Amino acid sequence: MGSRFRASSEAGMTFNTPAIVVPSMRSVKPETAGRPYDQIRQVPARATTAILLSVTLVAACQPSSSSSRQTPTPTATAVMTCPARAASPGGQVMLSGLASPDDLAFDAEGRLLFGDIKNGTVSRLSSTGVVEQVGTGLQVPEGIVARPDGRLLVAEQGRNRIVLLDPSNQAVTLWRTFANRTGKEGIDGIGLDPLSDEVIVPDSPNGILWRVSPDGATARRIGAGMTRPVGTVVDQQEAVVVADEGGSVWKFSAPFQQRRIARLPTPDDVVVDHGGNLFINTLGDGSIHMIDPAGHQSVVLRGLQSPQGLALDGADNIVYTDTGGSIGRLARTFFLDRPVVTKSGQGLVVICPALRRAGGYTDPLELSVVPSTGVTVVSLVQPSGDQSGQVEVRRAAGAAAFVDLRLRAGLLEIRQRVPLP
């Protein structure tokens, strides 16, 4: 992790140079030829130096004229040293000083979303490390589902309902209300079926499982008989997996066809990675457990106070909340820390990424730039060995004030939005 910074929007809140990531879809395919950035020549360091030396020698041999002063065409600068480092082992704090963070999600742009049940807010962590409140006045905000249009579905446990939150203006509209005559706490986590866009709702106080249409208008009951279902995910076989605080993890292969796949101490949430591994945070032992596709169980992280939220970024790194007031990350593959950005003159900007690899992860990585209007890639050096690679761009007048980097290894992909000076 890099140095600590104080967030400007929450008093007493600090964060450790967070990586900004985008979850990749299961249908991600290799890039095809013809994209604009496929035509970018990737220049190794020695070649770049040789090119610059040649240009310098040729220019020195040309006659000069004081009467015709012309601005020279910007050229690629020499490759900087952009070292990659190993990610710190174990769980590392990304953000601290929070009141009571709970459930997590990532939006379509890879920004981390989190609810705070004490403050009644939903916030997101921006690409520059600033915590922005995108929703207020909620009564115990729990589960979050990000919609493709940028709006968020948020479960309000205090009102036993789900609302639609628009982060652009913080407008809140009712999506669906659920009955609760039990006197128990209301609904908790919610999940999304990415194929049908239906929302899976564990009806926590009633021990029921619902599949709800994307507009919230209709709901079908697909399971019952659980103690307190509080988290859910749809796995790669389209089965619905449910974390039940009663000590069980259930799998529904079809409506009302359920089987217990694990007994764990007070499961709270469940997520699935690209390899089909399930991860469950457990309040009873302050741990995060993994169940592989063959059903074998292991513990990947211990020693948490009370892990309440769980999410995976696009590279399958684990992000979790702890009611000690922090959000942490367990690196499993790779991520991008805060880059070094240098303005080199005449509209040129050099970006030195900060690649961090989990211990033992050595897969080759591909670095690219997402095309944006008015921003041209001058040179791009791929990560290799102990180097993070490098990107140099030319920003035209009036162009976007940022560039999106993309780092990929097979189906794993993260993006980082880098502000340009």
N, C-alpha and C positions, 0 to 999 in steps of 0.2 A: 504494500500500500504506500501511497505517497504521503505528503505532509497533510496535516489536518487544517481544515478551513472552517470558519463559522458561517452557518447559513444565515442569510439576511432576513428570512421571512418568519423564523421561529426563534424566539428568545431562548438562549442557552443551548441551541442545537448545533452540533458539529458533525462534519462528515469527512470521510477519508477518500478524496479523489475518486468518486464512483465511476465505474464504467457504464456507459449508456448503450443498452442492447435492445435488439428486436427479435422477438421470437420468430424462428423460421417455421414455415408451414411444412406439413408432412410431404407435400407434393413438390418441394423444391427440386428443380432439375438443374443440371449443369448449364451454364450460359451457352447460348448458341452464337455462331459467328454473325458478324454484321452489326454488333452493338458499337456505339461510338467509341467506347473506351477499349475495345479490342484492337483499335488501330493505334493505340498509344504505344510507343516504343518503350520497353522497359530497359533502362540504361544501367548497367553495372557501374560500380564506382570507378574502376580503372578506365572504362570506356568514356565515362563522362569527363574525367580529367584530361584524357587525350584529346577529346573533341574541343574542350575549352582551350588547350594549349595550341591546337591548330588554328583556331579562330584568332587567338591573340597574335600568333606569328604572321598570319596573312594580313591582319589589320595593321601591323607595324610596318609592313612593306608598302602600304598604299600611300600615295601623296595626300597631304592634308590641305584643306582649304578653309581659311578663316571666314570666307564670304558665304559658304554654304554649310551652316550648322544644322545638322539633322540628328534627330533622336535615334540612337541605335536601337535595333530590334532586340528585345530581351531574349536572353538565352538561358539554358538550364545552368544552375549553379552546381558547384562540386558537391558530391554526396557527403552528408554529415554522418557522424557516428550516432546511430540510434539503437542503443543496446536493449536487448530483451532480457528480462529477468524471470527467475522462478517465482511463482506465486507463493505466498507464505502458507505453510501447511496449517490445516485445521481451520476452524471458523474465524473469520476476521470481521471486525466491526466496520461497516460502511457508513452508518449514520447513528448518532447517539443524541441523548438529551431530549428524546420524545416523551410525551406524557404517557400514552398507553397504546402503542401501535398494535395492530391486529392483522387482519387478512391482507394479502398482497396480490398484485396482478401486474402484467405489463401491457401497455397500450400498443396500438398499431405501429407507433414510431419507436418502440423499445424503451419508453420511459417507465420507470418503476412507479406504480401506484400503491398507496397504502392508506388504510383507514385508521383513525384514532378513536377508540371507543369512549375515551374520557372527554375529549374535546368535541366530539361529534362532527369530525371533519374527514374529508378525503383529500389527500395531497399527492403530488407527483414530484419526482426528482428529475430536474431538467438536465440537459446535456452539459450545462456549465456548472452543475452541482448545486443549483439553487432549489430549495424546497418551495413549491408553489401550491397554495391551497386552491383546489378546484371545486370544492363543495363544503358547505357549512350548514349548521342547524339540523344535522341528522341525529336521530336518536339511536345510539349504539350501532354505528355502521360496521357491518361485518363483511360478508362475501362480496367480491367485486368481479364483474365480467366486462371486459372491454369489447364494445361492438365495432364492426368495421368502419362505421361512419364517424368514429371518434367519441361517441357518447358511451356512458358507463351505466351498467346495471349494478345497483348497490342494494344489498339486503340490510334493512333496518330492523335489527333485532327487537328494539324497544317498541316498535309498532307492528311487528310481525308482517311486514310487507316488503316488496321490492319496488324501488323507484328508479326512474331513468334520469340520469344526471348529465347535463351538458356542460363540459368543462369550459367551453368558450364564454359562457355567460352565467354559469353556476345555477341555471334554471333546473328545478326539480319537478318532475311530473310522476304521477302514480302509474306504475306498470301492472302490478297485481298485488292484492291483499289475500292473506291466508288466515283461516279461522284458528283461534287458539282459546279454548275454554278450559285449559288444563291448569292455569296458574303458573306454568313453567316459563322459562325464558324462551323467546321467540326463535325464528329461523337464524341460521348461522351462515355457513359457507354455501355457495352456489357454484355451478359449473356449466360449461358450454359443450354441446355436441358440435364439433366443427364441420361435420358433413351436412347436418340438417339445419344448423343454426338454432336448434331448440335449446332451451335452458333446462338443466337438471337441477331440481330444487329438493334437497333433503328437508322435509317438514319436521324440524327438530323436536318441537314439543309433542307432536302426535306420532312420531316414529314411522312416518310415511315418506315415500319417495315419489316425486312428481316429474313428469316430462311436460314442459310448457311450450306452447307455440312462440315463435320469435316476437310476436306482437303482444304476448301476455294474455290473449283473449281466451284461449282454451288450455285446459290442463288434463293430462291423463295420469291416473295413478298406476305406477309400475312396480311398487314394492311396499311392504308393510312389515310390522312385527319387530322393528328395531327399537333399541333402548332410547338413544338420542343420536340420530344421524346428523353429522355436523360438517362434513366435507365430501366432495365428490369429484370424479374425473372420468372421462370416457377414454378407454384405452385403445390400442391399435387394432383390436379385434371388435371394436364397437361395443364392448361390454362396459357397463356402468359400474365403477368401483366406488364404494362408500365407506368413509371412516365413521365408526359408531363409537361414541364416548363410553358405551357399555363395555368396551374392551374387545371389539371385533372389527375386522375389515371384511366387508362383504363384496361379492362380485355377482352382478346381475347379467347373465348372458342373454336373457329375454325377460319381458315383464313377468314378475312373480316367480322367476326361476333364479333363485339365489343360493349361494353357498359361501360359507365362511372360509376365507383363505388365510387368515391369521388371527391370532389372539395377542393383543398388545395392551400395555397399560395406558388407558385413556387416550386413544387416537383422536386427533383434532383436525387434521387436514391430509389430503393425499394428492400427489401429482405424478405424472408419468413422463419419462424421457424418451428420446428418439429410439432407444434400444428396447423399449418395452419394460424397463425397470420402474417399479413403483417406489415412491418415497413417502413416508408417513411420519409426521411429527407427533410425539407422544408426551402428554402432560404428566403422566404418572412417573416417568423416569427422566424427564428433561432431555430427550434424545431425538434423533432423526434416524429412522430405520429404512432399510431397503429390502424389497422383495423382488428377486429377479424373475424372468419369465418362467423358470422351472420351479418357482415357489420357494427357493432358498432364501432365508432371512439373514440379514447382517445389520450391524449398527455403524453408520457412517459418521455420526457426530454425537458426542455426549457432553454433559456438563452445562446445559442451558438451564436458565431459571424456570421459564414457563413458555416454551415455544408455541406461539399462537397462530402464526401465519407461515405459509410455504409457497414458493413459486420457483420455476426454472426459467432461466434466460434462454436465448436461442442457441447457446452453446452448451446447454445442460448443466450449467453451474447452479448450485442450490442457493437460493436467497430465502432468508427466514427472519421472522420477527421474534423478539423476546420481550416479555412484559417488564423486564428491567429497563425498558425505554430505548432499546436499540434495534437496528436492523443489521444483519450480518450476511456474509457470503462464504460459502464453501466452494473453492475452486476445484473443478473436476476436469476441465479441459484447458481453455484459454479465455482471456478477456483482455480488453484494452483499458489501461489506466489513463490518466490525464496526459495528453500529448504536449510536446514543446512546439510552439508555432512561432516562426520567425519571418518578419517582413524583409525581403531581400532587395526591394527597390523596383521601380517601374512596373508596379502591379503584381510582382511575383511574391509568392508566399511559400515557404518551405515548412512542411508538417513532418515532425519526427514522432511517429507513434510510440506508444509505451506498451509493448506486448508483454503479457504475463502468462506463463504456462504453468499448469499444475504439475507437480512432481511426477515424473514418468511419462508425461504426455509429449510425444515427439512427432506426431503426424505433421506432414507438410501443410502449410497454410497459404492461401491465396489472398492477397490484398488487392482491392480495386476501389474505384471511386464511382459513386452513383452520379450519373450525369445531371447537371443543373445548368440552367440558362445563365450565360455570361461568365461561366467558370470553365477554363480550359486546362487540361492536365498537360504540363510541360514534360515531366519525367516521373517515372514510378519504378521504385526498386522493391523487389519482393523480399519478404522476411526469409532469413536463412540462418541456420546455426544460432548464434547468440545475438543476432541483429533483428530489429523490428521492422526493417524496411524504411522507405522514405517516399514522400509524395511532394512534388512541387507543382503548384497551380498558378495560373495567371487569372486574376480577377478583373474583368472589365468594369468600367464606370457604370454604376447603377445595378450591378449584378448582385446575386444573393450574398448575404453576409455570412454564409456558412458553406461548408462542404461536408458531405456524408461519406465516411469511409466504411468499407465493407470488408470483413475478414471471414474467410470461409474454409472449412475442412469437411468435404462431403456434404451431408445434410445439416451440419452444424454451421450456424451463421450468426454473427453479431454485427451491428452497425454502431458507429459513433459519429454524432454530429459535432463538427469542429467549427467554432466561430472563427471567422477570418478578420484580421486587423484592417 
